[in-house]
């Protein structure tokens, strides 16, 4: 009876996610072409609706485990504000998007602690970073989410994860797989984008799946695997990005890993705070393999300007 109810719920979820994504795509295109949506209809490939991840987000809020859907709700709401305001500067000197993302992650940590998840809630919130980076090319976030959800199911079956709210532990990753697959066709085709609301919601939901396997160390281990998988999935586009935009030639897998782990606006904000205007020149072969060229790449350093500035500001990091 329990499994029959689960199957019926999954069928409903699949239909809601598939149809909802199609309908929201048409609505966003209609209003976006009239210029009413701003950041939600960026001029990419002639105009692509952003934040269609609202559909998976809403479904997860209603069908996710009652004890944990609050975390998805919190992150998704702040992520949607990130989508709407994007790179608009705030009065405190950082972008509104970065500010709302940071606040959302902080509130997820607090809510997780309140729910008894302890330190796991910190790393669940931090999983937003690599999943957000995975969303830089069509279909990659869906691919990573589905693969890691399948890994979660396998791990749950191997270790015998206990039921949660009278549901088998595998209910949660199965739900995530179905929501993601139903949403994904237009994303893989490059016709829609999850937006922050979508990829952030998937990130928190995925982190909760890791937690339900067996607690803190599972979150740590599978978060690491998620970063590696994302780096592998995005390796081709990242290589082009490093060569053309960052000037990092012959990037290693370590560079890809560090970009997924620390790239994006939030990572650059911390570089600005910690490194200020310094740019470290990494020449040690071991550090290069480990990705320190990307880790220490500071977009705010004057070293990316004239040759004279480079000589003045660069700091060697060659192990000598």
N, C-alpha and C positions, 0 to 999 in steps of 0.2 A: 504493500500500500504506500509506504514511504517513497520507494523508488518510482512508483507510478506517478505520484504527485510531483516528484522532481522532474520527471520527463515532461509532464504537461507544462510545468513552469518554464522549462528550458525552451519548449516549442513557442510559448508565448513571448519569451524574451527574444528569441531569434527573429520572430516576425516584427516585434516592436523596434528592434535595433535596425533591421534591414529597411523596413518601410519608413521608419522615422528619419533615418539618414537620407533617404531619397527625397522625402518631402522637405526636410529642412534645407537640403541642397537647392531645391527649386525655389524655395522662399528666399533664401539668401541671394541667389542669383538674380531674382526679380528685383529685389530692393537694392542689391549691390550695384547693378547696372544703372540704376537711377541716382546713385551717389549717396544713398542714405545710411550705409553701414560703416563707412570709415575704415578702421583697421580690420574689420571683420570681412572685408572684401578687397584684399591687396591686389595690386596690379601685377600679378605673377602669371605668365603664360596667358595673357589676355583677361585675367581676372579669375581667381579661385576662392570659393567660400572658405572662410576660416572659422574655427570653433564649431564645426559640425560634431565635434566630440561632446557637445552638449547632450546629444542623444544617449551615448553610452554612459555619460556621467549621471544623468537622471535615472536611467535604468538601474545602475549599480546602487544608487541611493535607496531605491525601493526594494530591490531584490537581494542586496548584500546581507550578510549576517547582521542581525539587530545590534549586536554588541560592538560592531566595528564599522558600520556604515556612516557613523558620525565623522570618522576620520576622512572618509572619501568626500563627504558633504563639505567639510571645512576647506579641504584643499581645492576642491572643484570651484567653490564660490570665489575664493581669492584668485584662482587661476583664470577664471572668466574675466575678472576685473583686469588682470594682466593682458588678456586678449583685447579687451576694449580700449584700454589706455596705452598699452604697448610701450613705445620708446619715448613717450611724452615726459619731459623732465619734471620732477617734483620740486617743491620749494626747498627741500633739504639737499639738493644737488645730485640725486640719483634718479634713474628713470622710475616712473610709477610702476611699470611692470616688475622691475627688480624688487621694489619695495613690497608690493602685494605678494609676490612669490615668497619672499623672505618671511613676511608676517604669517602667511598661510602655513609654511613649513614649521614655524615656531609654535603656532596654535595646534598643529598636528602632534608635535612632540608633547605639549602640555596635556592635550586630550588623551594621548596614549598613556602617559604616566598616570593620569587620573583613572584610566580603565584598567590599570594593573599590568601594563605591558613593559614597564621599566625602561631600561636603556634601549630596548628594541625599537621603541617609538622614535628615537633619534635617527636610527639608521633607516627606518621606514620612510621618514620624512626626507632624508638625504637621497633616497633612491629617485626622487624627483629629478635630480641633476642628470644622471645618465639616460633616463628615459626621455627627458626633454631633448637632450643632444641627439638621441636616436631619431627624433622626429624631423630631422633636417633633410630627409629624402623620402619620396613616396613609398609607403608600405613598410618602412623599416621598423617603426614602433609596433605595428601590428605583428610583424614577424617575430620580434623579440618577445613581445607579450605572450604570444601563443606558445612559442618554444619554451619559455621559462614557466609557463603555467603547466605544460605537459611534464616538465622536469619536476615541478612541485607535486603533481599527482603521483608520479613514480616514487618519489621520496616518501610521500604519505603512505603509500601502500607498503613500501619496504619496512618502514619503522612502525607502522600501525598507529598513526596519529588518531587521537581520540575524537569523539563526536563533539560538535559545538552547537549549542542550542538545539539539541536533538537531531541534528543533521550530520551526515558523514563529513569528515574533513574535506574530502575531494569535491564537495558541492561548490566551494568557493572558487578554486581554479577552473572547474568545469564551467561555472557561470561566466567567468572572465573570458574563457576561450570562445564561448558561444556569442557573447556580446561583441567581442572583437572581430570574429570571422564574419558575422552578419553585417557589421559596419564596413568592413575593409575593402570590398571590390573597387569602389570609386577612389579610395585612398591609394591603392596600388596603381590605379590608372592615372594618378596625378590630377584628378578632377576635384578633390576636396582635401581639406586639411583638418586634422584633429584639433589643432590649436592647443594652447596651454591647458584649457579646461579638460581636454580629452587625454593628453599624454600624462598630465599630473594625476588625474584620477586613476589611470591605469597603473601608474607608478605606486601610489599608495595601496591600491588593491593588490598589486603583485607583492608588495612588501608584507602585507597581512597574510597572504598565502604562504610566504616563507615562514612567517612567525607561527602559523598554525601547524606546520610540520613538527616543530618541537622546540620553539623558543628562540632565544637570542642568537645562539651560534649558527643556527640555520639561516637566520636573516643575514648575518655577516658573510657566511660562505656563499650563499646564492646571490647576494648583492654583488660580490666579487665576480662570480660567473657571469652575471648580467652585464657588468661593465666590459668584460672580455668579449662576450658575444656581440654587444653593440659595436665595439671597436672592430670586430671581424666583419660584421655586416656592412659597416660604413667605410671600410678600408679604402675602397677605390675613390670615393668622393673626397675622403679626408686627404688622400695623397695629393689630389689636384689642389685642394684648398691650401695645404701646407706649402706646396711649390709656388702657387700663384699669389696667395694672399699673405702668407707669413714669412716667406723666404726660407723655409726649412726644407733643404734639399735632401733627397733620399731618406725620407722619414722611416723610422722603425715602428714595429708594432707597439713598442713602449710609448712612442709619440701619440699613436692613435689611442692607446689606453688612457694616457694623461689628458688628452683632449676630451674624451668622454667623461672622465672623472672630474675635470676641473675647467672645462671650456665653457663657452657661453657668457652671457652678461654677468651672471652672479659670480662666476669664477674670476672674470676680469675685474670685478669690483674689489674682490679680496686682493688681487694682484696690485691694484692701485693703492690700496691701504697699506699693504705690507712692503711692496717693492718701491713705491713712490715713483721716482723717475729712473731708477736703475734698470739696466738690462744686462743680465749675466750671459757671458759668452761661454757656452759649454763645449769643451773640447776633449774631455776625458771619454774614451771609447765606451767604458762601462756605463757611465752616466747617460751617454747618447743612446745606448741600447735600452736603458730604463725609461727613456722618455723625458729627460730633464730639459731638453731644448724646448719642448712644448710646455712643460710645467712652469718654467721660468720665463717664458715669452711674455713680455710686458707691453701691451699695446699703447700704454700711456707714456712710454719712455721716448725721449728725443732721439734715441739711437736709430729709430726708423725714419729719420729725416736725413740730414746732410752727412757727408763723410766726416766732416769736422766734429759734428755732434757725436757720431759713433765713436770716434777716438776719445772724446771727452767723457762719455758716460758709460762705456762698456766696462764690465768687470769680469775678469777671467775666472772660469770655474773648470780648471783642467786637472785638478787633483794634485798639482805641484805645490 
